[in-house]
Amino acid sequence: MQLSDRLKPLEKNVFADMDRAKTEAISLGKNIIDLSLGSSDLGASEHIIKTIGESLHNSDNHGYLLHGGTANFRQVAANWYEKRFGVTVDWETEVLPLIGCQEGTAHLPLAIINQGDYALLLDPGYPSHAGGIYMAGGNIYPMPLLAENSFLPQFNEIPATILAKAKMMVLSYPHNPTTAIASLDFFDSAFRFCQANNLVLVHDFPYMDIVFDENKAPSILQADRKKEISIEFFTFSKSYNMGGFRIGFAIGNSQLIKALKQIKSVVDFNQYKGILEGAITALTSSQECVAETVKIYRERRDFLVKELNNIGWHTPTPLATLYLWAKLPEKWQKDSIAFCVNLVKETGVALSPGAGFGSCGEGYVRFALVKPPEVLKEAIDKIASFLDKNSINV
């Protein structure tokens, strides 16, 4: 059997390698403490669950949900954005329900990229951003994110020869995996740059709410208020702990929304209507549940940074997201995958190797704050033993 060439760039998957390492560790009797995935251990709030549960008894919700049936959800999403960011949104033409942000970032390139076109992506960055470009037959120009630049891309370093062939730029702040945040001034400059170079500006915005210490995350639509070239993706996975429900939305330029809707129409129908009703409840009810989630992650952040410092692994305190981005000990600076594979096999503690997010992620690992403090403490104790056993100074 001869499969498509477009699968070739997708064959190398660091996270699949980590899954195999975790499976091997389990077979060796290790108890896995999985801090490698940003899948929250916190559940959705009861008022959201109640709405979804009640919808189950309405047989009208059991059939296919066509686009017209999503009107109420799109209206609520538009109103929520207007109140939050002061940006006027046309719910009929500028909002589209999605099965999480990943659906949007993976499918949008099919509507923009032709064979051989370039996309400008963050390096390190979320893997599905690259996967969507490869599936569309495009090429990637990685924009390096370095600590000395506050993990922000330097637009003036992008070669003119690449810009001549580029069709889109993908940003995502607060950023996974580096935890960096971006200001509205940065987004203004990104908008002007993309406008001058005829680029679609895509902003993946899953960590909109997971921001600490009185910081606020701006929307790209605050820079592109007329929605001339921009589209933004939001998911309920992080803010409302609804990752398994797979619900999000795209909001932005009407032409881009229409194009993504055309792609979506040949891939799937919309989600079960009860999930959309639960999402409506999430947006229109008290946001105390979001504040509580942020409080929990802040406490875990502070605890984990302190514990890492106690074992000599000094790590910056992140301003946002549910991760820590930690520079590896010198011995492992060029092989984050080997560090993570050996760590999980010897201790059962699973982290994400920075190399899995791009070449500029090498030398780092990502901790996900998805366990309570007592489990994080157990993980740190095991990491300390691993470092001591292998005579690694941090």
Secondary structure, DSSP 4 states (H G I P E B T S, - for coil): ----GGGGGGS--HHHHHHHHHHHHHHTTPPPEE-SS---SSPPPHHHHHHHHHHTT-GGGGS---GGGGHHHHHHHHHHHHHHH-----TTTSEEEESSHHHHHHHHHHHHPPTT-EEEEEES--HHHHHHHHHTT-EEEEEE--GGGTT---GGGS-HHHHTTEEEEEE-SS-TTT-----HHHHHHHHHHHHHTT-EEEEE-TTSS-B-TT--PPPGGGTSTT-SSEEEEEEHHHHSS-GGG--EEEEE-HHHHHHHHHHHHTT--PPPHHHHHHHHHHHHS-THHHHHHHHHHHHHHHHHHHHHHHTT---PPPSBSSEEEEEPPGGGTT-HHHHHHHHHHHH-EE-EEGGGG-GGGTTEEEEE--S-HHHHHHHHHHHHHHHHHTT---
